[in-house]
Amino acid sequence: MHVAAVFSHAEHPAAAAGFAALAAAQLLWGAAALTRGGRRLAVLGLALGGAALMGWLTAKLIGLPFVAGLDSPEPVRTADAAAASLAGLSALLAAASLPGRALGRPLITWPVVLLVSAVAVVGAVTSRTHRDAAPGHGHDPAAGSAQVAAVREPVPYDPSRPIDLSGMPGVTPAQQAAAENLVAVTVSRLPRWADAARAEQAGFRSIGDGFTGTEHLISEAFLNDDVTLDPDRPESLVYDTSKGGRRLVAAMYMLPPGTGLDEVPDVGGALVQWHTHDDLCFTRAGRVGGITRADGTCPAGLVKPLTSPMVHVWITPHSCGPFAALEGIAGGRIAEGQTRLCDHAHGSRG
């Protein structure tokens, strides 16, 4: 699993090298433990497994600031949870053998071999979609190689499959990785807000646009904190109301109010397009009340909030790809000189 992690962290050499070293150490120790045994080897196994487990816990809780690519907290995924569990188990068994009673070989039975092999295979396969963390958590995935990614035939975006946003001309490997990271972590973590009633209990409030078929719930607390592009603290949730009820379909990440479109982070290059809504007027209760007049002001009784650049990340297939804006006036205003992005290359075909 750690060998597979080398490739899923290839854009961060320090992290890849760390996983390679850990994989080599674990494989060598395992081979030695099966063929030699001994108290010193048990102590070494306890230290190795314990260090791997503590490193995993640290990476999940606060990040590893001395390793680029692992320097911010990240969600628990199948692959790393399996790897940590096996490391912890090896440390426990090594500790149990310290009094002199060899526990390793009697436990090496075919069912155990098959079980560990199955866990390793599942972990290695799922590490394909494992990414470091959501962009905006302390490191910049876009700050890597400026080399443009090799253009190959793009595949439609399917959130149930490994995220593959290749095939966009002019996008560097680092930009592609950043975009894929953002989509993957959103698909994984955003469903915690699937129940709109629970989201409202957590402080989200509707802007009153559900009659359009799409309803936005906004959290003032998350909008005004210093965290961005985080599915655990999304500024806005997007629900499909076209068939009745509320079905969570996207996050709408928003930058702090007052940020200009020329100040947005480069997350995904040409794959991602930010927009603003500077033509909407709201009631003092925070619900959409109309649009601005010709001079850009709001009618009496309505207010025009500071603009916040925003971007959708869809956790359901979309005809314009995973970063599609809404259509028409709901699409907002994009930066001057840009063309409205509809990523048909990664859009759903249905």
Protein Blocks (a to p, Z undefined) as FASTA:
>chain_A
ZZmmmmmmmmmmklmmmmmmmmmmmmmmmmmmmmngpjklmmmmmmmmmmmmmmmmmmmm
nopfklghiacccdddfklmmmmmmmmmmmmmmmmmmnopafklmmmcfklmmmmmmmmm
mmmmmmmmpcfbdehihpafklmcfbdcdddddddddfkbccdfehiehiafklmmmmmm
mmmmmmmmmmmmmpmmlmmmnopacehlmmnopacdddfklmmmcbehiaklcfbdcddf
kngpjddfbdcddddehiafklcccehijmbccdddfkbccdfkopafbdcdfkopaceh
iacddddddddddfbdcfkbjkbccehjlnopadehiacdddfklgcfZZ
